[in-house]
């Protein structure tokens, strides 16, 4: 398909020069194949974080890609940490995102490593979420819920860090969402971070119920 921007053309040329498929580039950049495909088609404007991930996977300076964009994006200024209680919440959160990053800890044994892999595979489910039948969505959510419970029994947690909005020279793109899927060994700092986030939400929730 004919590309529509210098950035789209450059990324495709760099990918092909390295002998990578779109799927391989997506895995190397920890993004969805859908995102890579749309960027190369020129139908999706990548965020700062997406360009950074693509540049790293291609082994080029991100500034070289930023210079090819008409309105170079900058990091967004709004970040949310979303605790994930079950598989349905995880899939809904990822399906609402435009790009993904993965941030897993190293597992201490193969049993935990296998569970972490199951969670990371949720990105693939989210990439085809709109194409799945309701029953398939239900089954995928149930399967992931069980995996999350088993991880919690090993003192691991799952959360998603969502970066909302992208700022460009012509103004913000408020609808853009970049999500970082985190699968982490439970530690006091993370517990405190999540607790602080929950406390910050309490007054807002109370106000809405009033």
N, CA and C of each residue as an Amber inpcrd file, in Angstrom:
protein
   630
   0.8370000  -1.1930000   0.0000000   0.0000000   0.0000000   0.0000000
   0.8810000   1.2550000   0.0000000   0.4760000   2.2480000  -0.7940000
   1.2630000   3.4610000  -0.9030000   1.2250000   4.2410000   0.4050000
   2.3880000   4.6710000   0.8630000   2.4460000   5.4370000   2.0960000
   2.1600000   6.9020000   1.8000000   1.8230000   7.6550000   2.8320000
   1.3580000   9.0230000   2.6270000   2.2080000  10.0610000   3.3480000
   3.3320000   9.6810000   3.9160000   4.1600000  10.6510000   4.6210000
   5.6100000  10.2140000   4.5960000   6.5510000  11.1810000   4.7100000
   7.9660000  10.8230000   4.7560000   8.2960000   9.8940000   5.9230000
   7.6210000  10.1050000   7.0590000   7.8760000   9.2520000   8.2220000
   7.4640000   7.8100000   7.9290000   6.2810000   7.6280000   7.3440000
   5.8010000   6.2770000   7.0280000   6.7540000   5.5820000   6.0690000
   7.2040000   6.3190000   5.0590000   8.1230000   5.7500000   4.0750000
   9.4530000   5.3690000   4.7190000   9.9800000   6.2420000   5.5780000
  11.2760000   5.9960000   6.2050000  11.2290000   4.7730000   7.1010000
  10.1810000   4.6460000   7.9010000  10.0770000   3.5040000   8.8110000
   9.9830000   2.2060000   8.0090000   9.1960000   2.2080000   6.9350000
   9.0970000   1.0080000   6.1090000  10.4530000   0.6610000   5.4840000
  11.1800000   1.6890000   4.9890000  12.4850000   1.4420000   4.3750000
  13.4860000   0.8940000   5.3880000  13.4940000   1.4500000   6.5930000
  14.4040000   0.9740000   7.6290000  14.0720000  -0.4560000   8.0350000
  12.7950000  -0.7320000   8.1460000  12.3690000  -2.0940000   8.5150000
  12.7940000  -3.0990000   7.4580000  12.5250000  -2.7820000   6.2010000
  12.8600000  -3.7090000   5.1240000  14.3660000  -3.8750000   4.9750000
  15.1210000  -2.7920000   5.2210000  16.5770000  -2.8800000   5.1280000
  17.1440000  -3.8420000   6.1660000  16.4550000  -3.9670000   7.3000000
  16.8850000  -4.8930000   8.3430000  16.2870000  -6.2860000   8.1620000
  15.4740000  -6.4510000   7.1190000  14.8770000  -7.7670000   6.8640000
  13.8030000  -8.1470000   7.8550000  13.1210000  -7.1480000   8.4140000
  12.0890000  -7.4050000   9.4200000  10.7040000  -7.3390000   8.8030000
   9.8260000  -8.2140000   9.2400000   8.4140000  -8.0870000   8.9040000
   7.7830000  -7.0670000   9.8440000   6.5650000  -6.6410000   9.5440000
   5.8670000  -5.7300000  10.4540000   5.6520000  -6.3930000  11.8130000
   5.3770000  -7.6920000  11.7880000   5.1790000  -8.4220000  13.0360000
   6.4610000  -8.4540000  13.8660000   7.5960000  -8.6850000  13.2060000
   8.8690000  -8.7470000  13.9210000   9.2270000  -7.3890000  14.5060000
   8.9890000  -6.3200000  13.7530000   9.2670000  -4.9800000  14.2670000
   8.3720000  -4.6650000  15.4600000   7.1070000  -5.0630000  15.3710000
   6.1790000  -4.8290000  16.4790000   6.6610000  -5.5250000  17.7470000
   7.1180000  -6.7700000  17.6250000   7.6150000  -7.5000000  18.8010000
   8.8650000  -6.8280000  19.3660000   9.7700000  -6.4060000  18.4780000
  11.0140000  -5.7830000  18.9370000  10.7480000  -4.4580000  19.6340000
   9.7120000  -3.7480000  19.2000000   9.3900000  -2.4480000  19.7790000
   8.3840000  -2.5550000  20.9160000   7.8910000  -3.7890000  21.1960000
   6.8600000  -3.9980000  22.2240000   5.6010000  -3.1840000  21.9090000
   5.2330000  -3.1790000  20.6300000   4.0170000  -2.5110000  20.1800000
   3.1340000  -3.5420000  19.4970000   1.9330000  -3.1480000  19.1230000
   1.0580000  -4.0550000  18.3930000   1.3780000  -3.9970000  16.9050000
   1.1600000  -5.1210000  16.2260000   1.3700000  -5.1470000  14.7780000
   0.4250000  -4.1670000  14.0940000  -0.7550000  -4.0070000  14.6380000
  -1.7160000  -3.0520000  14.0890000  -1.1360000  -1.6380000  14.0750000
  -0.4340000  -1.2610000  15.1540000   0.1520000   0.0660000  15.2170000
   1.2150000   0.2520000  14.1380000   2.0970000  -0.7400000  13.9640000
   3.1360000  -0.6440000  12.9400000   2.5020000  -0.5510000  11.5580000
   1.5030000  -1.3620000  11.3170000   0.8460000  -1.3630000  10.0120000
   0.2350000  -0.0030000   9.7060000  -0.4390000   0.5880000  10.6780000
  -1.0870000   1.8810000  10.4430000  -0.0710000   3.0120000  10.2840000
   1.0260000   2.9330000  11.0140000   2.0670000   3.9560000  10.8620000
   2.6380000   3.9100000   9.4520000   2.9170000   2.7070000   8.9540000
   3.4990000   2.5760000   7.6190000   2.4940000   2.9230000   6.5260000
   1.2280000   2.8030000   6.8020000   0.2010000   3.1900000   5.8450000
  -0.0600000   4.6980000   5.8900000   0.4770000   5.3480000   6.9360000
   0.2510000   6.7800000   7.0710000  -1.1150000   7.1240000   7.6180000
  -1.8140000   6.1330000   8.1870000  -3.1600000   6.3840000   8.7100000
  -3.1700000   6.6190000  10.2120000  -2.0150000   6.5230000  10.8620000
  -1.9430000   6.7290000  12.3060000  -0.7540000   7.6190000  12.6280000
  -1.0020000   8.6450000  13.4270000   0.0680000   9.5390000  13.8590000
   0.6880000   8.9790000  15.1300000   1.9370000   8.5300000  15.0930000
   2.5330000   7.9040000  16.2760000   2.8180000   8.9120000  17.3770000
   2.6990000   8.4640000  18.6140000   3.0290000   9.3060000  19.7530000
   4.5420000   9.3570000  19.9460000   4.9790000  10.2370000  20.8340000
   6.3950000  10.3380000  21.1770000   6.9270000   8.9970000  21.6560000
   6.1530000   8.3150000  22.5220000   6.6010000   7.0530000  23.0910000
   6.6470000   5.9530000  22.0330000   5.6930000   5.9780000  21.0890000
   5.7020000   4.9910000  20.0180000   6.9140000   5.1870000  19.1120000
   7.1950000   6.4400000  18.7330000   8.3590000   6.7160000  17.8930000
   9.6520000   6.3260000  18.5990000   9.7010000   6.5650000  19.8930000
  10.8770000   6.1910000  20.6650000  11.0870000   4.6790000  20.6390000
   9.9960000   3.9250000  20.7670000  10.0890000   2.4630000  20.7560000
  10.4810000   1.9490000  19.3720000   9.9100000   2.5250000  18.3300000
  10.2220000   2.1050000  16.9650000  11.6820000   2.4120000  16.6340000
  12.1310000   3.6120000  17.0070000  13.5190000   3.9910000  16.7410000
  14.4840000   3.0380000  17.4290000  14.1850000   2.6730000  18.6750000
  15.0410000   1.7470000  19.3990000  15.0950000   0.3860000  18.7400000
  13.9450000  -0.0960000  18.2610000  13.8890000  -1.4020000  17.6120000
  14.6340000  -1.4070000  16.2750000  14.6460000  -0.2410000  15.6090000
  15.3260000  -0.1350000  14.3180000  16.7920000   0.2640000  14.4530000
  17.1960000   0.6240000  15.6810000  18.5840000   0.9910000  15.9070000
  18.9500000   2.3540000  15.3650000  17.9910000   3.3010000  15.3740000
  18.2630000   4.6620000  14.9010000  17.9190000   5.6540000  16.0090000
  18.4480000   6.8440000  15.8950000  18.1460000   7.9100000  16.8460000
  16.7130000   8.3660000  16.6300000  15.9440000   8.4670000  17.7090000
  14.5460000   8.8830000  17.5540000  14.4300000  10.2630000  16.9270000
  15.4540000  11.1250000  17.1070000  15.4110000  12.4550000  16.5270000
  15.3520000  12.3780000  15.0010000  15.9610000  11.3420000  14.4220000
  15.9320000  11.1810000  12.9700000  14.5130000  10.9470000  12.4780000
  13.6940000  10.2820000  13.2880000  12.2990000  10.0720000  12.9260000
  11.4520000  11.2910000  13.2570000  11.7400000  11.9300000  14.3760000
  10.9770000  13.1230000  14.7580000  11.0960000  14.2220000  13.7160000
  12.2830000  14.3170000  13.0750000  12.4920000  15.3690000  12.0730000
  11.6310000  15.1660000  10.8370000  11.1340000  13.9440000  10.6440000
  10.3120000  13.6450000   9.4760000   8.8320000  13.8920000   9.7180000
   8.4640000  14.2170000  10.9430000   7.0630000  14.4590000  11.2640000
   6.7340000  15.9280000  11.0820000   5.5460000  16.1870000  10.5650000
   5.1240000  17.5770000  10.3310000   4.9510000  18.3190000  11.6460000
   4.3830000  17.6280000  12.6250000   4.1760000  18.2160000  13.9540000
   4.7810000  17.2760000  14.9880000   6.0960000  17.3980000  15.2630000
   6.7620000  16.4540000  16.1640000   6.0620000  16.3560000  17.5130000
   5.7040000  15.1420000  17.9410000   5.0360000  14.9800000  19.2350000
   6.0140000  15.1080000  20.3890000   5.5030000  15.4840000  21.5450000
   6.2810000  15.5160000  22.7760000   5.5880000  14.6020000  23.7820000
   6.2830000  14.2280000  24.8480000   5.6360000  13.3670000  25.8380000
   4.3730000  14.0070000  26.4000000   3.3430000  13.2060000  26.5940000
   2.1350000  13.7090000  27.2220000   2.3770000  14.0280000  28.6910000
   1.4560000  14.7730000  29.3050000   1.6860000  15.2040000  30.6780000
   0.7010000  14.5730000  31.6590000  -0.1060000  13.6240000  31.2160000
  -1.0710000  12.9960000  32.1060000  -0.8440000  11.5010000  32.1230000
  -0.5900000  10.9490000  33.3050000  -0.2920000   9.5320000  33.4490000
  -1.2380000   8.9280000  34.4830000  -1.7810000   7.7780000  34.1780000
  -2.6210000   7.0500000  35.1210000  -2.0150000   5.6750000  35.3980000
  -2.0700000   5.2470000  36.6410000  -1.7030000   3.8780000  36.9940000
  -3.0020000   3.1400000  37.2870000  -3.2740000   2.1100000  36.5010000
  -4.5410000   1.3890000  36.6110000  -4.2880000   0.0050000  37.1870000
  -4.6930000  -0.2630000  38.4370000  -4.5860000  -1.6330000  38.9660000
  -5.5190000  -2.5560000  38.1890000  -5.0730000  -3.7680000  37.9080000
  -5.8590000  -4.7110000  37.1150000  -6.3640000  -5.8380000  38.0210000
  -7.6680000  -5.8650000  38.3240000  -8.1930000  -6.8930000  39.2370000
  -8.5150000  -8.2100000  38.5520000  -8.7970000  -8.1800000  37.2440000
  -9.1800000  -9.4130000  36.5610000  -8.8860000  -9.3010000  35.0710000
  -9.1060000 -10.4060000  34.3620000  -8.7810000 -10.4570000  32.9440000
  -9.6360000  -9.5450000  32.0900000 -10.9080000  -9.3880000  32.4480000
 -11.7900000  -8.5270000  31.6650000 -11.3150000  -7.0690000  31.7220000
 -10.9090000  -6.6260000  32.9050000 -10.4060000  -5.2610000  33.0460000
  -9.1270000  -5.0660000  32.2390000  -8.2640000  -6.0820000  32.2410000
  -7.0140000  -5.9880000  31.4890000  -7.2830000  -5.8450000  29.9950000
  -8.1390000  -6.6970000  29.4560000  -8.4090000  -6.6680000  28.0260000
  -9.1210000  -5.3820000  27.6090000 -10.0630000  -4.9230000  28.4190000
 -10.7570000  -3.6800000  28.1010000  -9.8040000  -2.4870000  28.1110000
  -8.8760000  -2.4830000  29.0670000  -7.9170000  -1.3830000  29.1550000
  -6.9870000  -1.3610000  27.9500000  -6.4750000  -2.5310000  27.5720000
  -5.5580000  -2.5970000  26.4290000  -6.2770000  -2.3140000  25.1190000
  -7.5050000  -2.8020000  24.9850000  -8.2490000  -2.6000000  23.7410000
  -8.5450000  -1.1300000  23.4990000  -8.5390000  -0.3460000  24.5620000
  -8.8140000   1.0900000  24.4610000  -7.5600000   1.8890000  24.1170000
  -6.4270000   1.2100000  23.9530000  -5.1480000   1.8900000  23.7330000
  -4.7750000   1.9090000  22.2550000  -3.9320000   2.8830000  21.8970000
  -3.4560000   2.9970000  20.5270000  -2.0910000   2.3420000  20.3340000
  -1.3340000   2.1980000  21.3930000  -0.0170000   1.5570000  21.3220000
   0.2890000   0.9410000  22.6830000   1.1350000  -0.0920000  22.6800000
   1.4510000  -0.8090000  23.9140000   2.9600000  -0.8840000  24.1170000
   3.3310000  -0.9160000  25.3940000   4.6930000  -1.2460000  25.7880000
   4.6010000  -2.3130000  26.8690000   5.6350000  -3.1310000  26.9880000
   5.6430000  -4.2180000  27.9620000   6.7490000  -3.9920000  28.9820000
   6.4390000  -4.2340000  30.2490000   7.4060000  -3.9980000  31.3120000
   7.2840000  -5.0980000  32.3750000   7.7930000  -6.3040000  32.0650000
   7.7340000  -7.4010000  33.0420000   9.0260000  -7.5340000  33.8440000
   8.8950000  -7.9540000  35.0910000  10.0690000  -8.3140000  35.8830000
  10.5590000  -9.7060000  35.4710000  11.8040000 -10.0060000  35.8070000
  12.3210000 -11.3550000  35.5910000  11.7420000 -12.2930000  36.6560000
  11.2170000 -13.4210000  36.2050000  10.6120000 -14.3840000  37.1240000
  11.6830000 -15.2660000  37.7590000  11.4290000 -15.6490000  39.0150000
  12.4140000 -16.4470000  39.7410000  12.3280000 -17.9300000  39.4180000
  11.2160000 -18.3840000  38.8320000  11.1050000 -19.7890000  38.4570000
  10.2280000 -19.9090000  37.2110000  10.2440000 -21.0900000  36.5990000
   9.5690000 -21.2770000  35.3170000   8.0510000 -21.2110000  35.4590000
   7.5150000 -21.6210000  36.6020000   6.0630000 -21.5560000  36.7910000
   5.5710000 -20.1190000  36.7130000   6.2530000 -19.2220000  37.4220000
   5.8700000 -17.8090000  37.3860000   6.1240000 -17.2270000  36.0020000
   7.2390000 -17.6100000  35.3850000   7.5560000 -17.1080000  34.0450000
   6.4500000 -17.4590000  33.0580000   5.8950000 -18.6680000  33.1650000
   4.8220000 -19.0850000  32.2710000   3.5720000 -18.2300000  32.4890000
   3.2900000 -17.8890000  33.7520000   2.1400000 -17.0370000  34.0450000
   2.3460000 -15.6290000  33.4920000   3.5640000 -15.1100000  33.6200000
   3.8630000 -13.7720000  33.0910000   3.6660000 -13.7570000  31.5760000
   4.1030000 -14.8180000  30.9080000   3.9390000 -14.8920000  29.4530000
   2.4550000 -14.8550000  29.0690000   1.6180000 -15.5280000  29.8540000
   0.1800000 -15.5380000  29.5590000  -0.3950000 -14.1200000  29.6450000
   0.0620000 -13.3540000  30.6320000  -0.4130000 -11.9780000  30.7640000
   0.0630000 -11.1310000  29.5840000   1.3280000 -11.2750000  29.2010000
   1.8720000 -10.4890000  28.0960000   1.1610000 -10.8240000  26.7820000
   0.7000000 -12.0620000  26.6600000  -0.0240000 -12.4540000  25.4510000
  -1.3600000 -11.7240000  25.3250000  -1.8090000 -11.0750000  26.4000000
  -3.0590000 -10.3170000  26.3360000  -2.9810000  -9.2100000  25.2980000
  -1.7640000  -8.7380000  25.0100000  -1.5950000  -7.7100000  23.9810000
  -2.0920000  -8.2280000  22.6360000  -1.8290000  -9.5080000  22.3500000
  -2.2940000 -10.0900000  21.0960000  -3.8180000 -10.1550000  21.0630000
  -4.4330000 -10.4990000  22.2000000  -5.8950000 -10.5210000  22.2570000
  -6.4520000  -9.1290000  22.0010000  -5.8470000  -8.1240000  22.6370000
  -6.3410000  -6.7540000  22.4900000  -6.2320000  -6.2670000  21.0540000
  -5.2210000  -6.7570000  20.3230000  -4.9990000  -6.3060000  18.9600000
  -6.1150000  -6.7420000  18.0210000  -6.7980000  -7.8580000  18.3610000
  -7.8930000  -8.3420000  17.5160000  -9.2310000  -8.2730000  18.2640000
  -9.2820000  -7.4520000  19.3080000 -10.4400000  -7.4000000  20.1930000
 -11.7350000  -7.1280000  19.4340000 -11.7070000  -6.1810000  18.4990000
 -12.9220000  -5.8070000  17.7700000 -13.4230000  -6.9350000  16.8720000
 -12.5440000  -7.8930000  16.5570000 -12.9200000  -8.9690000  15.6500000
 -13.4430000 -10.2030000  16.4020000 -13.3150000 -10.2220000  17.7210000
 -13.7130000 -11.3930000  18.4990000 -15.2080000 -11.3900000  18.7870000
 -15.7750000 -12.5780000  18.8030000 -17.1740000 -12.7290000  19.2050000
 -17.2950000 -12.4990000  20.7080000 -18.4680000 -12.0670000  21.1910000
 -18.6430000 -11.8470000  22.6370000 -18.2450000 -13.0400000  23.4880000
 -18.5500000 -14.2470000  23.0290000 -18.2040000 -15.4360000  23.8120000
 -16.6900000 -15.6180000  23.8900000 -15.9760000 -15.2890000  22.8040000
 -14.5190000 -15.3930000  22.8130000 -13.9090000 -14.3690000  23.7570000
 -14.4860000 -13.1770000  23.8040000 -14.0150000 -12.1520000  24.7430000
 -14.2120000 -12.6200000  26.1900000 -15.3670000 -13.2200000  26.4330000
 -15.6710000 -13.7230000  27.7780000 -14.6680000 -14.7940000  28.1960000
 -14.4130000 -15.7510000  27.2990000 -13.4810000 -16.8310000  27.6100000
 -12.0640000 -16.3020000  27.8290000 -11.6430000 -15.3400000  27.0100000
 -10.3090000 -14.7680000  27.1720000 -10.1830000 -14.0570000  28.5110000
 -11.2330000 -13.3260000  28.8960000 -11.2130000 -12.6350000  30.1900000
 -11.1480000 -13.5970000  31.3530000 -11.9230000 -14.6880000  31.2910000
 -11.9030000 -15.6980000  32.3630000 -10.5240000 -16.3350000  32.4890000
  -9.9220000 -16.6640000  31.3490000  -8.6030000 -17.2980000  31.3680000
  -7.5610000 -16.3820000  32.0080000  -7.6020000 -15.1140000  31.6440000
  -6.6390000 -14.1660000  32.2030000  -6.9130000 -13.8920000  33.6810000
  -8.1840000 -13.9130000  34.0790000  -8.5140000 -13.7140000  35.4960000
  -7.8700000 -14.7950000  36.3510000  -7.9320000 -16.0370000  35.8760000
  -7.3190000 -17.1410000  36.6010000  -5.8040000 -16.9690000  36.6740000
  -5.2040000 -16.5050000  35.5830000  -3.7620000 -16.2820000  35.5690000
  -3.3680000 -15.1880000  36.5570000  -4.1560000 -14.1130000  36.6080000
  -3.8750000 -13.0180000  37.5400000  -3.9600000 -13.5100000  38.9840000
  -4.9550000 -14.3390000  39.2970000  -5.0840000 -14.8850000  40.6520000
  -3.8720000 -15.7460000  41.0180000  -3.4300000 -16.5460000  40.0730000
  -2.2680000 -17.4040000  40.3420000  -1.0090000 -16.5700000  40.5310000
  -0.8700000 -15.5040000  39.7720000   0.2780000 -14.6080000  39.9610000
   0.2250000 -13.9520000  41.3380000  -0.9650000 -13.5240000  41.7480000
  -1.1070000 -12.8870000  43.0580000  -0.7290000 -13.8470000  44.1770000
  -0.9840000 -15.1470000  43.9770000  -0.6050000 -16.1310000  44.9940000
   0.9080000 -16.2400000  45.1310000   1.6330000 -15.8010000  44.0980000
   3.1030000 -15.7660000  44.1410000   3.6230000 -14.3680000  44.4840000
   2.7100000 -13.4730000  44.9330000   3.0620000 -12.0930000  45.3010000
   3.5120000 -11.2680000  44.0880000   2.8340000 -11.4730000  42.9620000
   3.0380000 -10.6530000  41.7800000   1.7680000  -9.8630000  41.5010000
   1.9090000  -8.6970000  40.8680000   0.7530000  -7.8610000  40.5490000
   0.7970000  -7.4600000  39.0790000  -0.3750000  -7.1290000  38.5580000
  -0.5110000  -6.6580000  37.1790000  -1.1430000  -5.2760000  37.2060000
  -0.5480000  -4.3390000  36.4930000  -1.1330000  -3.0100000  36.3810000
  -0.7880000  -2.4420000  35.0000000  -1.4990000  -1.4140000  34.6250000
  -1.2580000  -0.7420000  33.3460000  -1.0020000   0.7290000  33.6180000
   0.0960000   1.2470000  33.0800000   0.4080000   2.6730000  33.1580000
  -0.0590000   3.3040000  31.8540000  -1.0320000   4.1880000  31.9420000
  -1.6170000   4.8120000  30.7480000  -1.1530000   6.2620000  30.6280000
  -0.5820000   6.5890000  29.4970000  -0.2130000   7.9690000  29.1890000
  -1.2760000   8.5350000  28.2740000  -1.9550000   9.5690000  28.7590000
  -3.1120000  10.1060000  28.0520000  -2.7420000  11.3910000  27.3300000
  -2.9990000  11.4320000  26.0380000  -2.7730000  12.6340000  25.2580000
  -1.3510000  12.7720000  24.7670000  -1.2110000  13.3980000  23.6380000
   0.0930000  13.7110000  23.0490000   0.0780000  15.1780000  22.6630000
   1.1610000  15.8990000  22.9790000   1.2580000  17.3050000  22.6430000
   2.0810000  17.4890000  21.3820000   1.5530000  18.2190000  20.4290000
   2.2710000  18.5470000  19.2130000   2.3830000  20.0600000  19.1050000
   3.0880000  20.5340000  18.0930000   3.2770000  21.9760000  17.9350000
   1.9740000  22.6980000  17.6180000   0.9650000  21.9560000  17.1550000
  -0.3250000  22.5750000  16.8460000  -1.3620000  22.3400000  17.9380000
  -0.9490000  21.7050000  19.0260000  -1.8720000  21.4700000  20.1250000
  -1.9260000  20.0160000  20.5350000  -2.7030000  19.7000000  21.5710000
  -2.7560000  18.3300000  22.0910000  -3.6390000  17.4180000  21.2520000
  -3.3360000  16.1190000  21.3250000  -4.2090000  15.0860000  20.7700000
  -4.7430000  14.3160000  21.9790000  -5.8400000  14.7650000  22.5660000
  -6.2860000  14.2080000  23.8520000  -6.7360000  12.7640000  23.7910000
  -7.0930000  12.2650000  22.6140000  -7.6440000  10.9180000  22.5280000
  -6.5790000   9.8310000  22.4580000  -5.2960000  10.2150000  22.3010000
  -4.2440000   9.2110000  22.1380000  -3.9090000   8.5780000  23.4810000
  -3.8550000   7.2540000  23.5200000  -3.5380000   6.5320000  24.7560000
  -2.4230000   5.5350000  24.4820000  -1.3270000   5.6680000  25.2090000
  -0.2500000   4.6920000  25.1700000  -0.2380000   3.9540000  26.5000000
  -0.3110000   2.6280000  26.4540000  -0.3880000   1.8310000  27.6730000
   0.8650000   0.9850000  27.8530000   1.3540000   0.9620000  29.0840000
   2.4980000   0.1250000  29.4400000   2.0110000  -0.9720000  30.3820000
   2.0300000  -2.2050000  29.8930000   1.5720000  -3.3490000  30.6880000
   2.6980000  -3.7930000  31.6090000   2.4710000  -3.6880000  32.9120000
   3.4900000  -4.0180000  33.9120000   3.0900000  -5.2880000  34.6700000
   3.9900000  -6.2380000  34.7090000   3.7960000  -7.4620000  35.4950000
   4.9690000  -7.5280000  36.4610000   4.6960000  -7.2730000  37.7410000
   5.7710000  -6.9860000  38.6830000   5.7070000  -7.8550000  39.9390000
   6.8850000  -8.1710000  40.4320000   7.0020000  -8.7730000  41.7540000
   6.6090000  -7.7240000  42.7780000   5.7190000  -8.0810000  43.6890000
   5.2000000  -7.1250000  44.6520000   6.3180000  -6.5780000  45.5280000
   6.3490000  -5.2390000  45.6700000   7.3420000  -4.6160000  46.5320000
   6.6960000  -3.4200000  47.2270000   7.2470000  -2.9690000  48.3500000
   6.6300000  -1.8830000  49.1310000   6.4340000  -0.6030000  48.3350000
   7.3820000  -0.2440000  47.4630000   7.2610000   0.9930000  46.6960000
   6.0510000   0.9560000  45.7710000   5.8470000  -0.1880000  45.1140000
   4.7050000  -0.3150000  44.2090000   3.3980000  -0.2780000  44.9890000
   3.3650000  -0.9560000  46.1420000   2.1680000  -0.9350000  46.9820000
   1.8260000   0.4970000  47.3840000   2.8260000   1.2660000  47.7890000
   2.6010000   2.6390000  48.2000000   2.1030000   3.4850000  47.0380000
   2.6480000   3.2510000  45.8580000   2.2500000   3.9990000  44.6710000
   0.7790000   3.7590000  44.3420000   0.3630000   2.5020000  44.3820000
  -1.0260000   2.1680000  44.0910000  -1.9510000   2.7150000  45.1710000
  -1.5410000   2.6210000  46.4340000  -2.3630000   3.1370000  47.5250000
  -2.5500000   4.6460000  47.4120000  -1.4860000   5.3580000  47.0390000
  -1.5870000   6.8030000  46.8510000  -2.5660000   7.1430000  45.7370000
  -2.5010000   6.3650000  44.6450000  -3.4030000   6.5960000  43.5300000
  -4.8560000   6.3820000  43.9410000  -5.1020000   5.3380000  44.7250000
  -6.4650000   5.0550000  45.1720000  -6.9760000   6.1610000  46.1030000
  -6.1010000   6.6850000  46.9660000  -6.5130000   7.7700000  47.8720000
  -6.8580000   9.0270000  47.0840000  -6.1070000   9.2920000  46.0140000
  -6.3760000  10.4740000  45.2050000  -7.7250000  10.3900000  44.5090000
  -8.1630000   9.1620000  44.2110000  -9.4360000   8.9880000  43.5200000
 -10.6360000   9.0510000  44.4530000 -10.4310000   8.8470000  45.7490000
 -11.5490000   8.7840000  46.6820000 -12.3840000  10.0640000  46.7250000
 -11.7880000  11.2720000  46.8440000 -12.6040000  12.4800000  46.8980000
 -13.4210000  12.6700000  45.6240000 -12.8220000  12.3760000  44.4590000
 -13.5350000  12.5280000  43.2000000 -14.7370000  11.5970000  43.1370000
 -14.5440000  10.3420000  43.5730000 -15.6330000   9.3780000  43.5710000
 -16.7370000   9.8020000  44.5110000 -16.3290000  10.2860000  45.6900000
 -17.3170000  10.7330000  46.6780000 -18.1270000  11.9000000  46.1340000
 -17.4410000  12.8170000  45.4180000 -18.1300000  13.9640000  44.8630000
 -19.1340000  13.5780000  43.8010000 -18.7990000  12.5490000  43.0220000
 -19.7020000  12.0940000  41.9860000 -20.9370000  11.4250000  42.5730000
 -20.7820000  10.8070000  43.7430000 -21.9100000  10.0940000  44.3640000
 -22.7960000  11.0330000  45.1470000 -22.2580000  12.2240000  45.4640000
 -23.0290000  13.1520000  46.2960000 -24.2240000  13.7120000  45.5380000
